[in-house]
Amino acid sequence: MDKLWFYTKSGTNEKQGPMAESELRELISRGEVTSGDLVWTDGMSEWQPLGTVAELKSGMPALPAVSAALPDGLLGWLGFVAIMNIIYGVFMAISCFGIIHGILTIIAGTALLAGKNALAGVQTVDATLVPFFDKLKTFVQMTGILIILGLVGGLIGIILWFTVFAASMASAMGAS
């Protein structure tokens, strides 16, 4: 004979039942009894949340994914890298270093900025996507740090070039 089950909705003391397991499974499949509701049948020492009862779990619909916030700083890094790519692309396009490279870099920076702006309106994401957004943040951070290091290195190179140029000019002026 089918086990007889009782259930009570979470937060209430009103017991429902007895009912056949098949009837309880029907209520579970329709979402009328959920994982947080308490269930009991003969042989159980106390009422337990439905989600912890192994023999009934197979009939439970999949729980909706939990939502989570985007990683802190992701939008800032996305914006920084996007704008730096656009600026770099403009310099590349107007210099003799490569118009095609510059145009493609501008397009990439613009696409990244559009993606950042699209994410700006998102408050939470499916929790299963959090590892992806964490890895995306790491990638964009490392790209941003490389950009900063490149700017610092370029600035040091310019300072050294002007220092050497000034020294050679002073040397040339002193020799004549």
Secondary structure, 3 states (H helix, E strand, C coil): CCCEEEEECCCCCCEEEEEEHHHHHHHHHCCCCCCCCEEEECCCCCCEEHHHCHHHHCCCCCCCCCEEECCCCHHHHHHHHHHHHHHHHHHHHHCCCCHHHHHHHHHHHHHHHHHHHHHHCCCEEEHHHHHHHHHHHHHHHHHHHHHHHHHHHHHHHHHHHHHHHHHHHHHHHHHC
